[in-house]
Amino acid sequence: MAAKEIKHVPEPVLRRLPRYLQILTRLKEEGLKEVSSTRIANELHLDSTQVRKDIEFTGIIGKPKTGFLVPQLIHAIESFLNWDNVTDAFLVGAGSLGTAILGYPGFNNYGINIIAAFDSNPEKAGGTIRNIPIFHIDKLPDLSNRMHVHIGIITVPAASANEVAAKMIDGGIKAIWNFAPVQLRVPKEIIVENVLLHASLSVLTRKLGQQIKDQK
């Protein structure tokens, strides 16, 4: 059985494991029954020793020479990442980005079930997006406490993000997925994962510029 404890796992490992899942899911759809760490490494242009060490964190044991059974390895990684235990979440910011996230049907595959959205615009309160109800932001702390929601998603402008984070924490939320381009001021025990869209774009444009320059 895969280990559930991830406290002492290096963050790069946690970021690589979902990439392995993408490969494994495709291989399963193609009918492959077994896979080696070398096959996974070659697919992602990684070192096979690194892939093998990453997989060891899940607690699964492969077979000599043949590797791992694909369905079992998928289950081991999903269980290790806690993706087999869907957790309810609240989203704050029912604008363009928030609406796009609410409309994505695949989050249940990653252990997240967005059950409500919140916004400061009173005209949006009472409505729905993809059948998900929208409430005024002031209702968040009380609803979060009563429903024992522990994950919050922030998709508001940077100027409002820290205020929203404070409301989430007041409501007992322990982990925040932050899409706002700002550093959140939260207690050290609050888990924050920042999605830095602008940083990712800067890497893309820099690499493109360098490639164009090298081709001249």
Residue pairs with C-beta under 8 A, 6 or more apart in sequence:
1 59
1 79
2 58
2 59
2 60
2 75
2 76
2 77
2 79
2 80
3 57
3 58
3 59
3 80
4 79
4 80
4 82
6 14
6 80
6 81
6 82
9 57
13 54
13 57
14 81
16 46
16 50
16 51
16 54
17 54
17 57
17 58
17 77
17 80
17 81
18 81
18 110
19 44
20 40
20 44
20 51
20 54
20 55
20 77
21 74
21 77
21 78
23 40
23 43
23 44
24 35
24 40
24 70
24 73
24 74
24 77
25 74
27 35
27 39
27 70
28 70
28 71
28 74
32 70
33 69
33 70
34 63
34 66
34 67
34 68
34 69
34 70
35 67
35 68
35 70
35 73
36 48
36 62
36 66
36 67
36 68
37 48
37 51
37 52
37 55
37 62
37 67
37 68
38 48
38 51
38 67
39 67
40 46
40 48
40 51
41 47
41 48
41 50
41 51
42 48
44 51
55 62
55 68
55 73
55 76
55 77
57 80
58 76
58 77
58 79
58 80
59 76
59 80
60 68
60 72
60 73
60 76
62 68
62 73
75 84
78 84
81 111
82 111
83 109
83 110
83 111
84 111
85 111
86 108
86 111
86 112
86 113
87 111
87 112
87 113
87 150
87 151
88 113
88 114
88 115
88 147
88 149
88 150
88 151
89 112
89 113
89 114
89 115
89 149
89 151
89 152
89 153
89 177
90 114
90 115
90 116
90 117
90 118
90 140
90 143
90 144
90 149
90 151
90 152
90 153
90 168
90 171
90 173
91 98
91 101
91 102
91 114
91 116
91 117
91 118
91 152
91 153
91 155
92 98
92 117
92 118
92 119
92 137
92 140
92 152
92 153
92 154
92 155
92 156
92 164
92 167
92 168
93 117
93 118
93 119
93 154
93 155
93 156
93 157
93 160
93 164
93 179
94 102
94 117
94 118
94 119
94 121
94 124
94 129
94 134
95 119
95 155
95 156
97 155
97 179
98 117
98 119
98 129
98 153
98 155
98 156
99 129
101 107
101 114
101 153
101 155
101 179
102 114
102 117
102 129
102 130
102 132
103 129
103 130
107 113
107 114
112 151
114 132
114 153
115 132
115 147
115 149
116 132
116 133
116 134
116 135
116 143
117 129
117 132
117 133
117 134
117 135
118 134
118 135
118 136
118 137
118 139
118 140
119 125
119 134
119 136
119 137
120 136
120 137
120 156
120 160
122 136
124 134
125 134
125 135
125 136
126 134
127 133
127 134
128 134
135 143
137 164
137 167
140 167
140 168
140 171
141 167
141 168
141 170
141 171
142 171
143 149
143 171
144 152
144 168
144 171
144 172
144 173
145 171
145 172
148 172
149 171
149 172
149 173
150 172
150 173
150 174
150 175
151 173
151 174
151 175
151 176
151 177
152 164
152 165
152 168
152 173
152 175
152 176
152 177
153 176
153 177
153 179
154 161
154 164
154 165
154 168
154 176
154 177
154 178
154 179
154 180
154 184
155 179
155 180
156 164
156 180
157 180
158 180
158 181
158 182
160 180
161 178
161 180
161 182
161 184
162 182
162 184
162 185
165 176
165 178
165 184
165 185
165 186
165 190
168 176
169 186
169 187
169 190
173 190
174 189
174 190
174 191
175 190
175 191
175 192
175 193
176 184
176 186
176 190
176 191
176 192
176 193
177 193
177 195
178 184
178 192
178 193
178 194
178 195
179 195
179 197
181 196
181 197
181 198
183 194
184 192
184 194
186 192
